[in-house]
Amino acid sequence: MESEQAAALVQENMKTIFTYALSRVSNREDAEELAGDIILAIIQSAPRIRDDNAVWGYIWAIAANTYKKFLRKKSRIHCETLDDRVPSQEDFYGRN
């Protein structure tokens, strides 16, 4: 499949892709980011789609894999935002 065909397919199915993303994440901003990642992955992978009958299976596999990558990326970001400060006894017991 050529990139132009993939772009047209994505444009025709933008609502479906966004709905998929929104069903997987908890807020609209994350859904928009995930949908964008899925669209990018579909367009980049378009040359590897050789069988027109297998397009939807391939697209949903891309969507599922992109969602898994998205979760890994989000968990890394969440872990990296923890501060490096070592808690003291005052943090646990308060001041005397």
All heavy atoms as an XYZ file, in Angstrom:
776
protein
N       0.849     -1.174      0.000
C       0.000      0.000      0.000
C       0.892      1.233      0.000
O       1.886      1.280      0.707
C      -0.898     -0.032      1.251
C      -1.738      1.215      1.419
S      -2.806      1.176      2.875
C      -4.140      0.205      2.250
N       0.506      2.205     -0.766
C       1.280      3.440     -0.832
C       0.869      4.384      0.289
O      -0.231      4.277      0.833
C       1.066      4.090     -2.192
C       1.646      3.256     -3.328
C       1.630      3.999     -4.636
O       1.627      5.245     -4.618
O       1.632      3.334     -5.673
N       1.748      5.301      0.609
C       1.492      6.237      1.706
C       0.239      7.073      1.463
O      -0.494      7.385      2.403
C       2.690      7.159      1.906
O       3.794      6.409      2.348
N      -0.001      7.446      0.206
C      -1.185      8.244     -0.117
C      -2.467      7.456      0.172
O      -3.439      7.998      0.688
C      -1.176      8.694     -1.584
C      -0.045      9.637     -1.931
C       1.269      8.912     -2.202
O       1.264      7.720     -2.581
O       2.321      9.551     -2.015
N      -2.453      6.165     -0.161
C      -3.612      5.320      0.122
C      -3.820      5.186      1.630
O      -4.950      5.221      2.112
C      -3.425      3.925     -0.477
C      -3.488      3.881     -1.974
C      -3.137      2.482     -2.481
O      -2.117      1.925     -2.091
N      -4.000      1.938     -3.328
N      -2.726      5.018      2.353
C      -2.813      4.901      3.808
C      -3.336      6.194      4.422
O      -4.175      6.160      5.324
C      -1.451      4.545      4.393
N      -2.872      7.323      3.912
C      -3.335      8.617      4.424
C      -4.830      8.788      4.175
O      -5.567      9.269      5.047
C      -2.548      9.748      3.787
N      -5.299      8.381      3.004
C      -6.732      8.465      2.698
C      -7.532      7.537      3.602
O      -8.601      7.916      4.111
C      -6.967      8.124      1.223
N      -7.027      6.340      3.826
C      -7.694      5.378      4.705
C      -7.778      5.919      6.128
O      -8.820      5.825      6.786
C      -6.943      4.041      4.686
C      -7.541      2.918      5.502
C      -8.841      2.430      4.854
C      -6.561      1.779      5.621
N      -6.700      6.506      6.591
C      -6.667      7.084      7.934
C      -7.667      8.237      8.024
O      -8.429      8.339      8.990
C      -5.240      7.552      8.294
C      -5.252      8.503      9.470
C      -4.347      6.365      8.586
N      -7.669      9.094      7.021
C      -8.571     10.245      7.045
C     -10.035      9.799      7.074
O     -10.847     10.364      7.797
C      -8.323     11.147      5.845
C      -9.060     12.461      5.934
C      -8.519     13.497      4.989
O      -7.639     13.226      4.190
N      -9.048     14.688      5.071
N     -10.357      8.760      6.327
C     -11.724      8.232      6.313
C     -12.105      7.617      7.655
O     -13.289      7.578      7.997
C     -11.872      7.162      5.233
C     -11.794      7.680      3.826
C     -11.705      6.562      2.791
O     -11.888      5.374      3.168
O     -11.444      6.871      1.630
N     -11.131      7.145      8.394
C     -11.400      6.407      9.632
C     -10.849      7.094     10.876
O     -10.626      6.445     11.899
C     -10.841      4.992      9.510
C     -11.549      4.230      8.423
O     -12.677      3.797      8.604
N     -10.910      4.102      7.269
N     -10.649      8.388     10.794
C     -10.081      9.154     11.906
C     -10.925      9.008     13.172
O     -10.386      8.809     14.268
C      -9.994     10.631     11.515
C      -9.191     11.464     12.454
S      -7.428     11.317     12.186
C      -7.246     12.125     10.631
N     -12.235      9.062     13.044
C     -13.111      8.951     14.206
C     -12.973      7.573     14.863
O     -12.927      7.462     16.089
C     -14.559      9.204     13.788
C     -15.514      9.251     14.947
C     -16.915      9.624     14.500
C     -17.858      9.664     15.686
N     -19.212     10.045     15.291
N     -12.878      6.539     14.064
C     -12.730      5.181     14.592
C     -11.409      5.038     15.343
O     -11.358      4.439     16.417
C     -12.810      4.153     13.451
O     -14.044      4.324     12.765
C     -12.702      2.742     13.967
N     -10.342      5.590     14.783
C      -9.024      5.523     15.428
C      -9.051      6.285     16.754
O      -8.555      5.801     17.772
C      -7.930      6.062     14.485
C      -7.792      5.136     13.274
C      -6.601      6.222     15.219
C      -6.953      5.705     12.144
N      -9.660      7.474     16.740
C      -9.735      8.252     17.977
C     -10.587      7.540     19.020
O     -10.250      7.515     20.207
C     -10.283      9.660     17.718
C     -10.375     10.475     18.973
C      -9.223     10.970     19.574
C     -11.595     10.728     19.558
C      -9.296     11.699     20.751
C     -11.686     11.453     20.731
C     -10.532     11.944     21.324
N     -11.701      6.938     18.595
C     -12.559      6.204     19.521
C     -11.805      5.034     20.141
O     -11.929      4.764     21.344
C     -13.832      5.712     18.805
O     -14.514      6.850     18.268
C     -14.749      4.967     19.745
N     -11.009      4.333     19.335
C     -10.173      3.244     19.855
C      -9.229      3.793     20.929
O      -9.112      3.228     22.021
C      -9.370      2.603     18.717
C      -8.329      1.629     19.193
C      -8.657      0.311     19.471
C      -7.008      2.030     19.400
C      -7.706     -0.584     19.925
C      -6.056      1.141     19.855
C      -6.401     -0.155     20.109
O      -5.450     -1.039     20.571
N      -8.555      4.895     20.607
C      -7.602      5.479     21.555
C      -8.304      5.926     22.832
O      -7.815      5.671     23.942
C      -6.876      6.658     20.902
N      -9.454      6.557     22.698
C     -10.186      7.044     23.858
C     -10.678      5.894     24.736
O     -10.750      6.022     25.960
C     -11.366      7.904     23.397
C     -12.074      8.744     24.448
C     -11.095      9.673     25.167
C     -13.192      9.551     23.808
N     -10.956      4.755     24.128
C     -11.393      3.599     24.913
C     -10.248      2.963     25.696
O     -10.484      2.181     26.616
C     -12.037      2.553     24.008
O     -11.064      1.888     23.222
N      -9.025      3.302     25.345
C      -7.864      2.695     26.000
C      -7.259      3.554     27.105
O      -6.605      3.039     27.996
C      -6.763      2.401     24.967
C      -7.137      1.409     23.890
C      -7.404      0.055     24.506
N      -7.611     -0.994     23.535
C      -8.788     -1.351     23.040
N      -9.876     -0.703     23.372
N      -8.890     -2.354     22.195
N      -7.426      4.872     27.017
C      -6.782      5.768     27.988
C      -7.835      6.542     28.773
O      -9.005      6.553     28.418
C      -5.790      6.738     27.299
C      -4.641      5.975     26.682
C      -6.482      7.584     26.262
N      -7.399      7.222     29.814
C      -8.340      7.829     30.747
C      -8.732      9.274     30.440
O      -9.678      9.781     31.018
C      -7.763      7.763     32.159
O      -6.525      8.435     32.199
N      -8.007      9.945     29.571
C      -8.384     11.334     29.297
C      -8.193     11.692     27.822
O      -7.522     10.993     27.077
C      -7.623     12.310     30.211
C      -6.138     12.290     29.972
O      -5.678     12.448     28.853
N      -5.374     12.098     31.030
N      -8.810     12.789     27.446
C      -8.842     13.207     26.045
C      -7.447     13.542     25.509
O      -7.126     13.216     24.373
C      -9.788     14.392     25.893
C     -10.033     14.794     24.465
C     -11.127     15.860     24.379
N     -11.432     16.151     23.018
C     -12.270     15.476     22.251
N     -12.886     14.431     22.747
N     -12.489     15.823     21.004
N      -6.627     14.198     26.305
C      -5.288     14.575     25.845
C      -4.451     13.341     25.505
O      -3.770     13.299     24.484
C      -4.556     15.432     26.889
C      -5.166     16.795     27.106
C      -6.332     16.776     28.086
O      -6.450     15.813     28.886
O      -7.147     17.709     28.046
N      -4.503     12.341     26.381
C      -3.779     11.098     26.112
C      -4.348     10.391     24.882
O      -3.604      9.821     24.086
C      -3.827     10.165     27.320
C      -2.882     10.581     28.434
O      -2.016     11.454     28.192
O      -3.007     10.037     29.543
N      -5.681     10.442     24.723
C      -6.312      9.818     23.554
C      -5.870     10.499     22.265
O      -5.595      9.833     21.258
C      -7.830      9.866     23.681
N      -5.756     11.813     22.291
C      -5.294     12.542     21.106
C      -3.845     12.182     20.784
O      -3.491     11.976     19.626
C      -5.445     14.045     21.320
C      -6.885     14.495     21.321
C      -7.071     15.940     21.742
O      -6.077     16.606     22.138
O      -8.226     16.414     21.693
N      -3.023     12.087     21.823
C      -1.620     11.718     21.624
C      -1.509     10.290     21.083
O      -0.770     10.027     20.126
C      -0.854     11.843     22.942
C       0.621     11.537     22.813
C       1.360     11.673     24.133
O       0.813     12.226     25.107
O       2.511     11.207     24.188
N      -2.258      9.368     21.667
C      -2.231      7.983     21.222
C      -2.747      7.862     19.790
O      -2.147      7.168     18.968
C      -3.051      7.098     22.161
C      -3.204      5.632     21.762
C      -1.853      4.950     21.588
C      -4.057      4.897     22.784
N      -3.842      8.535     19.470
C      -4.385      8.490     18.107
C      -3.362      9.026     17.103
O      -3.174      8.443     16.029
C      -5.684      9.282     18.023
N      -2.673     10.085     17.463
C      -1.622     10.622     16.590
C      -0.492      9.626     16.382
O       0.005      9.468     15.263
N      -0.101      8.959     17.464
C       0.950      7.938     17.360
C       0.503      6.781     16.461
O       1.290      6.270     15.655
C       1.320      7.391     18.742
C       2.038      8.393     19.625
O       2.454      9.465     19.122
O       2.186      8.112     20.832
N      -0.765      6.379     16.591
C      -1.296      5.285     15.770
C      -1.317      5.696     14.301
O      -0.890      4.933     13.423
C      -2.702      4.877     16.253
C      -2.615      4.200     17.618
C      -3.376      3.958     15.230
C      -3.962      3.985     18.301
N      -1.786      6.900     14.023
C      -1.849      7.389     12.644
C      -0.460      7.434     12.035
O      -0.251      6.987     10.902
C      -2.532      8.766     12.601
C      -4.024      8.593     12.924
C      -2.323      9.453     11.265
C      -4.748      9.883     13.242
N       0.498      7.950     12.768
C       1.879      8.008     12.278
C       2.412      6.614     11.986
O       3.026      6.371     10.945
C       2.763      8.719     13.301
C       4.235      8.875     12.942
C       4.385      9.731     11.690
C       4.991      9.495     14.096
N       2.152      5.678     12.886
C       2.630      4.303     12.697
C       1.976      3.649     11.487
O       2.645      2.918     10.734
C       2.359      3.479     13.954
N       0.695      3.911     11.262
C       0.009      3.344     10.098
C       0.623      3.869      8.810
O       0.929      3.109      7.884
C      -1.504      3.650     10.147
C      -2.172      2.862     11.275
C      -2.167      3.326      8.802
C      -3.605      3.298     11.571
N       0.824      5.169      8.746
C       1.376      5.772      7.522
C       2.806      5.301      7.284
O       3.187      5.008      6.152
C       1.256      7.306      7.575
C      -0.237      7.687      7.509
C       2.044      7.967      6.461
C      -0.536      9.130      7.744
N       3.599      5.204      8.355
C       4.976      4.724      8.201
C       5.025      3.255      7.793
O       5.946      2.830      7.106
C       5.757      4.926      9.496
C       6.083      6.365      9.787
C       6.763      6.548     11.137
O       6.673      5.705     12.024
N       7.425      7.686     11.299
N       4.049      2.469      8.224
C       4.035      1.036      7.937
C       3.345      0.695      6.623
O       3.362     -0.472      6.214
C       3.328      0.281      9.063
O       3.998      0.472     10.272
N       2.735      1.656      5.986
C       1.952      1.411      4.770
C       2.697      0.620      3.694
O       2.116     -0.297      3.101
C       1.436      2.726      4.198
N       3.966      0.900      3.439
C       4.658      0.133      2.384
C       4.763     -1.368      2.679
O       4.922     -2.173      1.761
C       6.046      0.766      2.323
C       5.868      2.136      2.869
C       4.794      2.005      3.907
N       4.644     -1.751      3.934
C       4.741     -3.173      4.283
C       3.419     -3.914      4.112
O       3.384     -5.129      4.215
C       5.239     -3.321      5.711
C       6.712     -2.931      5.830
C       7.158     -3.132      7.223
N       6.648     -1.984      7.989
C       7.295     -1.385      8.959
N       8.456     -1.838      9.347
N       6.805     -0.352      9.569
N       2.335     -3.189      3.886
C       1.026     -3.832      3.686
C       0.943     -4.261      2.231
O       0.851     -3.440      1.333
C      -0.131     -2.879      4.042
C      -0.016     -2.405      5.490
C      -1.475     -3.563      3.798
C      -1.013     -1.330      5.878
N       0.988     -5.563      2.001
C       0.998     -6.078      0.634
C      -0.362     -6.626      0.195
O      -0.679     -6.639     -0.966
C       2.054     -7.164      0.505
C       3.460     -6.600      0.574
C       4.497     -7.705      0.451
N       5.873     -7.293      0.380
C       6.521     -6.502      1.193
N       5.899     -5.936      2.172
N       7.800     -6.234      1.047
N      -1.144     -7.096      1.141
C      -2.429     -7.713      0.828
C      -3.563     -6.772      1.233
O      -3.756     -6.510      2.420
C      -2.550     -9.048      1.562
C      -3.818     -9.798      1.224
O      -4.588     -9.333      0.360
O      -4.042    -10.856      1.835
N      -4.311     -6.270      0.246
C      -5.396     -5.343      0.544
C      -6.487     -5.973      1.400
O      -7.225     -5.279      2.085
C      -6.004     -4.797     -0.757
C      -5.077     -3.823     -1.467
O      -4.141     -3.306     -0.815
O      -5.282     -3.572     -2.674
N      -6.600     -7.285      1.365
C      -7.607     -7.971      2.181
C      -7.205     -8.020      3.653
O      -8.049     -8.265      4.516
C      -7.846     -9.395      1.669
C      -8.441     -9.400      0.282
O      -9.251     -8.545     -0.059
N      -8.033    -10.350     -0.531
N      -5.947     -7.814      3.938
C      -5.449     -7.903      5.310
C      -5.216     -6.532      5.942
O      -4.646     -6.448      7.025
C      -4.154     -8.702      5.327
N      -5.673     -5.483      5.283
C      -5.389     -4.122      5.749
C      -5.897     -3.891      7.169
O      -5.162     -3.400      8.020
C      -5.988     -3.073      4.781
C      -5.952     -1.688      5.377
C      -5.247     -3.104      3.466
N      -7.157     -4.250      7.433
C      -7.715     -3.952      8.756
C      -7.053     -4.757      9.863
O      -6.811     -4.219     10.957
C      -9.226     -4.133      8.755
C      -9.862     -2.975      8.060
C     -10.446     -2.982      6.826
C      -9.875     -1.629      8.505
N     -10.847     -1.717      6.496
C     -10.501     -0.853      7.512
C      -9.425     -0.981      9.643
C     -10.706      0.511      7.617
C      -9.623      0.394      9.756
C     -10.253      1.122      8.763
N      -6.733     -5.986      9.611
C      -6.012     -6.769     10.617
C      -4.658     -6.156     10.918
O      -4.240     -6.071     12.079
N      -3.990     -5.699      9.879
C      -2.685     -5.070     10.034
C      -2.813     -3.753     10.806
O      -2.027     -3.471     11.710
C      -2.081     -4.841      8.647
C      -0.615     -4.550      8.650
C       0.318     -5.573      8.780
C      -0.144     -3.252      8.517
C       1.672     -5.312      8.779
C       1.211     -2.978      8.516
C       2.114     -4.010      8.645
O       3.455     -3.736      8.654
N      -3.838     -2.971     10.462
C      -4.029     -1.679     11.127
C      -4.327     -1.870     12.611
O      -3.780     -1.159     13.459
C      -5.137     -0.872     10.426
C      -4.582     -0.316      9.107
C      -5.669      0.254     11.309
C      -5.581      0.398      8.241
N      -5.179     -2.832     12.969
C      -5.493     -3.028     14.376
C      -4.309     -3.627     15.130
O      -4.137     -3.358     16.330
C      -6.761     -3.853     14.550
C      -7.951     -3.065     14.063
C      -8.828     -3.444     13.095
C      -8.343     -1.742     14.465
N      -9.749     -2.438     12.883
C      -9.478     -1.380     13.710
C      -7.856     -0.828     15.387
C     -10.122     -0.158     13.853
C      -8.495      0.406     15.530
C      -9.611      0.727     14.769
N      -3.475     -4.386     14.460
C      -2.245     -4.867     15.099
C      -1.308     -3.686     15.367
O      -0.690     -3.604     16.441
C      -1.558     -5.911     14.225
N      -1.222     -2.774     14.410
C      -0.413     -1.557     14.604
C      -0.964     -0.758     15.777
O      -0.210     -0.282     16.633
C      -0.390     -0.703     13.315
C       0.419     -1.392     12.229
C       0.158      0.694     13.602
C       0.297     -0.742     10.857
N      -2.282     -0.607     15.832
C      -2.910      0.158     16.911
C      -2.607     -0.476     18.267
O      -2.260      0.227     19.223
C      -4.409      0.258     16.676
N      -2.734     -1.785     18.358
C      -2.470     -2.475     19.632
C      -1.010     -2.335     20.043
O      -0.705     -2.070     21.215
C      -2.851     -3.948     19.515
N      -0.099     -2.495     19.107
C       1.327     -2.366     19.425
C       1.677     -0.928     19.801
O       2.488     -0.699     20.705
C       2.186     -2.836     18.248
C       2.134     -4.330     18.082
O       1.915     -5.074     19.029
N       2.323     -4.790     16.851
N       1.089      0.026     19.114
C       1.331      1.437     19.427
C       0.807      1.768     20.819
O       1.443      2.515     21.565
C       0.683      2.338     18.366
O       1.184      1.974     17.079
C       0.990      3.802     18.621
N      -0.328      1.202     21.188
C      -0.880      1.401     22.528
C       0.072      0.844     23.591
O       0.329      1.486     24.611
C      -2.253      0.741     22.629
C      -2.828      0.721     24.021
C      -3.041      1.902     24.724
C      -3.167     -0.475     24.633
C      -3.568      1.878     26.001
C      -3.707     -0.494     25.912
C      -3.899      0.690     26.591
O      -4.416      0.668     27.857
N       0.643     -0.322     23.346
C       1.601     -0.905     24.294
C       2.832     -0.005     24.445
O       3.318      0.215     25.562
C       2.018     -2.300     23.844
C       0.917     -3.322     23.948
C       1.347     -4.643     23.349
C       0.160     -5.576     23.192
N       0.515     -6.796     22.459
N       3.329      0.517     23.336
C       4.471      1.446     23.388
C       4.098      2.707     24.161
O       4.902      3.240     24.937
C       4.915      1.833     21.980
C       5.593      0.733     21.218
C       5.938      1.205     19.821
C       6.397      0.071     18.950
N       6.624      0.490     17.557
N       2.886      3.188     23.930
C       2.398      4.379     24.615
C       2.388      4.160     26.128
O       2.823      5.018     26.889
C       0.989      4.707     24.100
C       0.355      5.899     24.733
C       0.640      7.173     24.276
C      -0.548      5.751     25.774
C       0.051      8.282     24.856
C      -1.148      6.849     26.360
C      -0.847      8.128     25.898
N       1.900      3.000     26.566
C       1.873      2.690     27.996
C       3.277      2.630     28.583
O       3.521      3.131     29.679
C       1.158      1.365     28.243
C      -0.346      1.353     28.029
C      -0.895     -0.045     28.260
C      -1.038      2.363     28.929
N       4.198      2.018     27.846
C       5.588      1.951     28.340
C       6.178      3.349     28.449
O       6.851      3.672     29.427
C       6.438      1.076     27.421
C       6.190     -0.406     27.596
C       7.241     -1.244     26.898
N       7.275     -1.069     25.465
C       6.562     -1.776     24.581
N       5.743     -2.715     25.002
N       6.670     -1.551     23.295
N       5.920      4.185     27.454
C       6.442      5.552     27.464
C       5.860      6.329     28.636
O       6.590      7.017     29.352
C       6.106      6.243     26.141
C       6.574      7.678     26.054
C       6.327      8.259     24.682
C       4.863      8.581     24.504
N       4.575      9.335     23.272
N       4.571      6.201     28.868
C       3.922      6.913     29.974
C       4.442      6.439     31.327
O       4.625      7.233     32.233
C       2.398      6.748     29.910
C       1.744      7.566     28.851
C       1.862      9.027     29.169
C       1.141      9.864     28.155
N       1.257     11.285     28.415
N       4.684      5.146     31.468
C       5.182      4.644     32.751
C       6.606      5.130     33.005
O       6.963      5.420     34.134
C       5.098      3.123     32.822
O       6.023      2.515     31.958
N       7.416      5.233     31.950
C       8.781      5.770     32.111
C       8.730      7.233     32.509
O       9.467      7.663     33.387
C       9.568      5.624     30.810
C      10.321      4.351     30.675
C      11.352      4.430     29.569
N      10.836      4.902     28.308
C      10.307      4.147     27.344
N      10.223      2.855     27.517
N       9.887      4.671     26.231
N       7.862      7.997     31.884
C       7.750      9.420     32.205
C       7.298      9.585     33.647
O       7.824     10.401     34.390
C       6.771     10.123     31.237
C       7.400     10.209     29.850
C       6.411     11.518     31.740
C       6.448     10.666     28.764
N       6.336      8.786     34.059
C       5.836      8.867     35.422
C       6.933      8.536     36.427
O       7.080      9.210     37.439
C       4.649      7.922     35.614
C       4.078      7.955     36.983
N       3.380      9.038     37.468
C       4.116      7.053     37.994
C       3.014      8.798     38.705
N       3.438      7.596     39.049
N       7.719      7.528     36.154
C       8.798      7.133     37.062
C       9.900      8.171     37.101
O      10.498      8.399     38.140
C       9.381      5.784     36.646
S       8.258      4.409     36.909
N      10.171      8.819     35.985
C      11.243      9.799     35.937
C      10.885     11.091     36.644
O      11.751     11.859     37.010
C      11.610     10.098     34.487
C      12.288      8.933     33.807
C      12.486      9.161     32.325
O      12.129     10.243     31.829
O      13.003      8.254     31.672
N       9.614     11.351     36.874
C       9.225     12.597     37.504
C       9.299     12.531     39.029
O       9.103     13.532     39.682
C       7.803     13.018     37.088
O       6.900     11.993     37.469
C       7.727     13.293     35.610
N       9.564     11.376     39.591
C       9.724     11.293     41.033
C      10.958     12.081     41.436
O      11.975     12.077     40.754
C       9.887      9.831     41.463
C       8.701      8.913     41.197
C       9.067      7.487     41.573
C       7.489      9.377     41.967
N      10.870     12.763     42.589
C      12.051     13.525     42.976
C      13.082     12.611     43.626
O      12.755     11.531     44.112
C      11.690     14.721     43.852
C      11.245     14.365     45.254
O      11.436     13.224     45.700
O      10.708     15.251     45.907
N      14.312     13.042     43.597
C      15.418     12.218     44.073
C      15.739     12.462     45.543
O      16.716     11.932     46.054
C      16.666     12.493     43.228
C      16.489     12.058     41.787
O      15.718     11.115     41.558
O      17.112     12.674     40.911
N      14.938     13.238     46.209
C      15.200     13.565     47.597
C      14.978     12.338     48.469
O      14.009     11.612     48.333
C      14.247     14.679     48.032
C      14.546     15.244     49.392
C      13.611     16.406     49.697
N      12.214     16.006     49.788
C      11.653     15.510     50.891
N      12.364     15.327     51.981
N      10.385     15.182     50.905
N      15.905     12.115     49.363
C      15.790     10.992     50.307
C      14.948     11.470     51.483
O      15.232     12.501     52.081
C      17.191     10.538     50.792
C      17.070      9.454     51.831
C      18.032     10.112     49.618
N      13.881     10.741     51.804
C      13.026     11.181     52.922
C      13.780     11.116     54.258
O      14.605     10.241     54.489
C      11.866     10.201     52.908
C      12.254      9.089     52.023
C      13.401      9.532     51.187
N      13.481     12.059     55.102
C      14.087     12.078     56.444
C      13.070     11.536     57.445
O      11.917     11.300     57.113
C      14.470     13.510     56.817
O      13.300     14.286     56.976
N      13.506     11.404     58.667
C      12.595     10.938     59.719
C      11.450     11.932     59.914
O      10.339     11.548     60.227
C      13.342     10.722     61.024
C      14.157      9.466     61.035
C      14.772      9.217     62.399
O      14.972     10.149     63.186
N      15.103      7.973     62.671
N      11.737     13.216     59.720
C      10.695     14.231     59.874
C       9.563     14.020     58.865
O       8.412     14.323     59.137
C      11.292     15.622     59.715
C      12.160     16.036     60.871
C      12.777     17.403     60.671
O      12.523     18.036     59.616
O      13.500     17.850     61.555
N       9.912     13.509     57.656
C       8.889     13.256     56.655
C       7.894     12.196     57.141
O       6.719     12.251     56.814
C       9.506     12.803     55.336
C      10.287     13.906     54.654
O       9.945     15.090     54.845
O      11.237     13.575     53.911
N       8.384     11.272     57.908
C       7.521     10.177     58.374
C       6.862     10.470     59.723
O       5.720     10.114     59.941
C       8.321      8.864     58.473
C       8.758      8.365     57.139
C      10.098      8.452     56.746
C       7.841      7.791     56.258
C      10.490      7.979     55.512
C       8.237      7.324     55.013
C       9.565      7.407     54.638
N       7.607     11.100     60.604
C       7.111     11.262     61.979
C       6.753     12.710     62.322
O       6.224     12.966     63.373
C       8.165     10.761     62.986
C       8.531      9.309     62.745
C       9.796      8.965     62.289
C       7.599      8.296     62.976
C      10.120      7.657     62.064
C       7.924      6.974     62.741
C       9.181      6.663     62.292
O       9.506      5.343     62.073
N       7.031     13.613     61.455
C       6.778     15.025     61.740
C       7.826     15.597     62.656
O       8.724     14.915     63.125
N       7.724     16.857     62.886
C       8.684     17.518     63.788
C       8.278     17.269     65.230
O       7.114     17.223     65.567
C       8.739     19.006     63.505
C       9.307     19.295     62.143
C       9.392     20.789     61.939
N       9.874     21.000     60.560
C      10.997     21.598     60.294
N      11.743     22.085     61.249
N      11.365     21.749     59.056
N       9.270     17.136     66.090
C       9.013     16.913     67.531
C       8.674     18.182     68.228
O       8.955     19.220     68.044
C      10.228     16.264     68.205
C      10.429     14.858     67.665
O       9.484     14.250     67.156
N      11.626     14.372     67.775
